[in-house]
């Protein structure tokens, strides 16, 4: 299933909502895997690190961490992870990269966190998605 936040830009609350939804879905669908997909590691600085604190630092250093029963991974355009199947959080990615994420066979669900209202509008024109 596809989900999206209606927040834009540097919304800490928006990312936290996406993060919570992704974890709930991963536990519910019994994959217990979530991946945060961003353009590069430095995209974890700012909004994402403000939203999830030290978890972002662990992802920048190791690329993976475990929170409860859920394995959390980091992927970028250049860095792949051991993520096998589960929920992808597509955070502040370009429309082009979002297209690749939506086509990723590993995704049971995608939670999209847009940067700009135009990106969300484009996404909603092409996809049936549930607002969180």
N, C-alpha and C positions, 0 to 999 in steps of 0.2 A: 504494500500500500504506500501511497505517497502522502506526505504531510508537509506543511509549511508554516512558518511563523509569519505574522503580519507586521512584524517589526522590521526596521531598516537600520543599516549602518551599525554604529557601535552600541547596540542595545544589549546590555548585560542580561536583562530579564528575558529577552528573546532567545539568546543562546541557552540560558538556563532552562527555559521551557523545552527547547529542542533536545537538550541533553537528557532531561528527565523523561521525555517521551521516548527517546531512543532506548534508554535503559529499560523502561517498562515494556516496550515491544520486544526487546531481545530476551527478556525473561519470560514473557508471555509466549513467544513462539519457540522457546527452548533452544535457541541458538547460543544464547549467552555471549554474543560477540557484537561489539559496536566499533565502528571506525569513524574517526573524525577525518574528513577529507578537506584539505586546504591546498592552495597553490604551492606554498613553501613553508618550511618550519617557522620562519619568522612571523607568519600569519597567526601563530598561537599567541604572540605577544599582544598586549592590549586587551581588546574585548574578551577574547576567549580565556586568557589567563586571569583577567578580572572576574570572569564568571565561574571558573572552576579551580582557581588558585593553584596550588602546588602540583595538581594533576597535570597541568600543561607543561610544567618544568620536567616532570618525569617522562612525558611523551617526547619532548624535545631531545632529551638525553638518551632514552632507551627505545623509543618507538612503540612501547607497549607497557601497560600496567594493568593490574587486576583490582577491581572494586567489587567487593562481595563476590558474587558468582559470575560476574561479567568481566570478560577480557576486553580491554579498551586499547585500540590500535590507532596509530597515526599513519596516514598516507598522504603523499603529495604527488604532484605531477611527475616527479623524478624518483620518489622513494615508495617502493611497494612494501607491504607488510605480510605477516603470516595470517592475516584475516582470511577466513574461509567462507563464512556465510553468516549473515546477520544484518544489522541495521547500519546504514551509512548516514552520517550527518554531513551534508554538503554545506559547508559554512563559507559564505562570502565568496563563492566561486563564480567564474565567468559563465556566461550562457553556453559557450563552447565546451568547457569542462563539465558543466552540469549535464550536458547531453551524453557525454561519455559515462558519467556516474549513473545516469538513469538506465543506460544500456548494460551496466555491470551485472553479470549473471549471479554474482555472489550476494547481491542485495535482496533481502526479504522485504525490506522497507527502506524508503529514503525520506529523511527529514531535511528539508531545504531551509536554510537561513539566508535570505537575500540581503544584498548590500544596498540596493537601490529599488525604489518602487517600480521603475521601468522593467527591471529584471524580474520582479515578481509578476508583473502584468504579462510579460512574455511567457513565463513559465505557466501561468494559469490559462493562457490562451491555448496552450498545447497539451496540457495535462489536467487530469481530474485529481485534485488533491484536497485533503482535509486540513482546515486551519486549526492550529493548536494555540 
